[in-house]
Amino acid sequence: MNIRNAKYNAFGAIDCEIEHPVYGWIPFTADPNDVEPLGAGVFNAAKSSAAAYVAPPPPDPAEALAAERAAMYCSRLQGRLVLGEATCDALDAIAADTATPWAMRQTINNAIEWRRTSQAMTELGYLLGYTDAQMDDLFRLAMTVDV
């Protein structure tokens, strides 16, 4: 059997290509514990020449945080329950203030869902005195509230 491009994967098996008599070169994962003889056979044939597993580089912290924030959202109720009564009173005062832009008042009063990456959430966090890290923590907690 012809085998090419053999390399160990993160699970200790070998990812490779085998030459199939009808379909030509096809991807194959060979596992030494495979119940099918072909899997164990390909593993044994490739193990001495397979390239070592190379773990992917760790994610860039800034990219990881941006991806986490993009997935952060909660309902208005979840957010308010985490903020607590005193902060919600301050938030409601901002919404009641006619000097607050109309769109922001509507967001505070009517948004069904709060998204961490929303410009309105960034502005509200600033107005309430929260740092970016505190806002992240608030969203993480709010997302766990079961309502």
TAHUFEN-V572092 format. One record per residue. N is the residue number from 1. RES is the residue in one letter. SS is DSSP state (h for helix, s for strand, l for the rest). PSI is psi in whole degrees, 0 to 359 (* if undefined). D_FIRST is the distance of its C-alpha to the first C-alpha in Angstrom with 2 decimals. Layout:
n:N res:RES ss:SS psi:PSI d_first:D_FIRST
n:N res:RES ss:SS psi:PSI d_first:D_FIRST
//
This chain:
n:1 res:M ss:l psi:139 d_first:0.00
n:2 res:N ss:l psi:133 d_first:3.79
n:3 res:I ss:s psi:139 d_first:6.49
n:4 res:R ss:s psi:165 d_first:10.13
n:5 res:N ss:s psi:40 d_first:13.64
n:6 res:A ss:s psi:132 d_first:13.22
n:7 res:K ss:s psi:142 d_first:16.73
n:8 res:Y ss:s psi:146 d_first:18.60
n:9 res:N ss:l psi:180 d_first:20.86
n:10 res:A ss:l psi:344 d_first:24.39
n:11 res:F ss:l psi:3 d_first:23.45
n:12 res:G ss:l psi:358 d_first:21.24
n:13 res:A ss:l psi:176 d_first:17.97
n:14 res:I ss:s psi:121 d_first:15.31
n:15 res:D ss:s psi:133 d_first:15.23
n:16 res:C ss:s psi:187 d_first:12.34
n:17 res:E ss:s psi:139 d_first:10.63
n:18 res:I ss:s psi:150 d_first:7.29
n:19 res:E ss:s psi:112 d_first:6.96
n:20 res:H ss:s psi:140 d_first:8.54
n:21 res:P ss:l psi:337 d_first:9.65
n:22 res:V ss:l psi:317 d_first:13.21
n:23 res:Y ss:l psi:357 d_first:13.76
n:24 res:G ss:s psi:212 d_first:11.76
n:25 res:W ss:s psi:125 d_first:11.15
n:26 res:I ss:s psi:149 d_first:12.40
n:27 res:P ss:s psi:147 d_first:13.73
n:28 res:F ss:s psi:140 d_first:12.57
n:29 res:T ss:s psi:119 d_first:14.49
n:30 res:A ss:s psi:129 d_first:13.11
n:31 res:D ss:l psi:133 d_first:16.08
n:32 res:P ss:l psi:340 d_first:16.66
n:33 res:N ss:l psi:14 d_first:19.22
n:34 res:D ss:l psi:136 d_first:17.36
n:35 res:V ss:l psi:341 d_first:18.69
n:36 res:E ss:l psi:134 d_first:15.58
n:37 res:P ss:h psi:328 d_first:13.14
n:38 res:L ss:h psi:316 d_first:10.12
n:39 res:G ss:h psi:312 d_first:12.04
n:40 res:A ss:h psi:324 d_first:12.95
n:41 res:G ss:h psi:316 d_first:9.65
n:42 res:V ss:h psi:320 d_first:8.19
n:43 res:F ss:h psi:311 d_first:11.70
n:44 res:N ss:h psi:324 d_first:11.83
n:45 res:A ss:h psi:329 d_first:8.86
n:46 res:A ss:h psi:343 d_first:10.48
n:47 res:K ss:l psi:327 d_first:14.09
n:48 res:S ss:l psi:339 d_first:15.23
n:49 res:S ss:l psi:357 d_first:14.46
n:50 res:A ss:l psi:140 d_first:15.22
n:51 res:A ss:s psi:149 d_first:18.56
n:52 res:A ss:l psi:154 d_first:21.45
n:53 res:Y ss:l psi:134 d_first:22.93
n:54 res:V ss:l psi:114 d_first:25.89
n:55 res:A ss:l psi:145 d_first:28.45
n:56 res:P ss:l psi:153 d_first:30.13
n:57 res:P ss:l psi:152 d_first:33.63
n:58 res:P ss:l psi:150 d_first:36.41
n:59 res:P ss:l psi:148 d_first:38.19
n:60 res:D ss:l psi:129 d_first:41.32
n:61 res:P ss:h psi:321 d_first:44.23
n:62 res:A ss:h psi:320 d_first:46.18
n:63 res:E ss:h psi:320 d_first:43.29
n:64 res:A ss:h psi:318 d_first:42.65
n:65 res:L ss:h psi:319 d_first:46.38
n:66 res:A ss:h psi:319 d_first:46.55
n:67 res:A ss:h psi:319 d_first:43.68
n:68 res:E ss:h psi:315 d_first:45.37
n:69 res:R ss:h psi:323 d_first:48.69
n:70 res:A ss:h psi:335 d_first:47.25
n:71 res:A ss:l psi:1 d_first:46.29
n:72 res:M ss:l psi:118 d_first:49.70
n:73 res:Y ss:s psi:155 d_first:52.06
n:74 res:C ss:s psi:165 d_first:54.54
n:75 res:S ss:s psi:161 d_first:57.30
n:76 res:R ss:h psi:318 d_first:60.81
n:77 res:L ss:h psi:315 d_first:61.83
n:78 res:Q ss:h psi:315 d_first:59.04
n:79 res:G ss:h psi:315 d_first:60.09
n:80 res:R ss:h psi:322 d_first:63.77
n:81 res:L ss:h psi:323 d_first:63.28
n:82 res:V ss:h psi:322 d_first:61.50
n:83 res:L ss:h psi:323 d_first:64.10
n:84 res:G ss:l psi:168 d_first:66.96
n:85 res:E ss:h psi:313 d_first:70.49
n:86 res:A ss:h psi:315 d_first:71.93
n:87 res:T ss:h psi:323 d_first:69.19
n:88 res:C ss:h psi:325 d_first:69.24
n:89 res:D ss:h psi:318 d_first:72.99
n:90 res:A ss:h psi:320 d_first:72.44
n:91 res:L ss:h psi:316 d_first:69.80
n:92 res:D ss:h psi:326 d_first:72.20
n:93 res:A ss:h psi:321 d_first:74.95
n:94 res:I ss:h psi:318 d_first:72.80
n:95 res:A ss:h psi:329 d_first:72.22
n:96 res:A ss:h psi:344 d_first:75.95
n:97 res:D ss:l psi:118 d_first:77.00
n:98 res:T ss:l psi:346 d_first:77.90
n:99 res:A ss:l psi:341 d_first:77.11
n:100 res:T ss:l psi:133 d_first:73.43
n:101 res:P ss:l psi:143 d_first:71.73
n:102 res:W ss:h psi:315 d_first:71.55
n:103 res:A ss:h psi:322 d_first:67.75
n:104 res:M ss:h psi:319 d_first:67.40
n:105 res:R ss:h psi:319 d_first:69.93
n:106 res:Q ss:h psi:320 d_first:68.00
n:107 res:T ss:h psi:314 d_first:64.74
n:108 res:I ss:h psi:316 d_first:66.36
n:109 res:N ss:h psi:333 d_first:68.03
n:110 res:N ss:h psi:351 d_first:65.56
n:111 res:A ss:l psi:128 d_first:61.96
n:112 res:I ss:l psi:325 d_first:59.94
n:113 res:E ss:s psi:139 d_first:56.99
n:114 res:W ss:s psi:127 d_first:57.07
n:115 res:R ss:s psi:134 d_first:54.16
n:116 res:R ss:l psi:326 d_first:53.83
n:117 res:T ss:l psi:1 d_first:53.05
n:118 res:S ss:l psi:136 d_first:56.12
n:119 res:Q ss:h psi:324 d_first:58.78
n:120 res:A ss:h psi:320 d_first:61.37
n:121 res:M ss:h psi:321 d_first:59.83
n:122 res:T ss:h psi:315 d_first:59.82
n:123 res:E ss:h psi:317 d_first:63.47
n:124 res:L ss:h psi:320 d_first:64.46
n:125 res:G ss:h psi:317 d_first:62.84
n:126 res:Y ss:h psi:314 d_first:64.85
n:127 res:L ss:h psi:328 d_first:68.04
n:128 res:L ss:l psi:358 d_first:67.59
n:129 res:G ss:l psi:19 d_first:66.97
n:130 res:Y ss:l psi:144 d_first:63.32
n:131 res:T ss:l psi:168 d_first:60.87
n:132 res:D ss:h psi:318 d_first:57.38
n:133 res:A ss:h psi:321 d_first:56.02
n:134 res:Q ss:h psi:321 d_first:58.59
n:135 res:M ss:h psi:318 d_first:57.67
n:136 res:D ss:h psi:314 d_first:53.99
n:137 res:D ss:h psi:321 d_first:55.06
n:138 res:L ss:h psi:316 d_first:57.33
n:139 res:F ss:h psi:318 d_first:54.58
n:140 res:R ss:h psi:316 d_first:52.16
n:141 res:L ss:h psi:315 d_first:54.87
n:142 res:A ss:h psi:325 d_first:55.97
n:143 res:M ss:l psi:346 d_first:52.47
n:144 res:T ss:l psi:350 d_first:52.63
n:145 res:V ss:l psi:123 d_first:55.99
n:146 res:D ss:l psi:111 d_first:55.66
n:147 res:V ss:l psi:* d_first:58.35
//
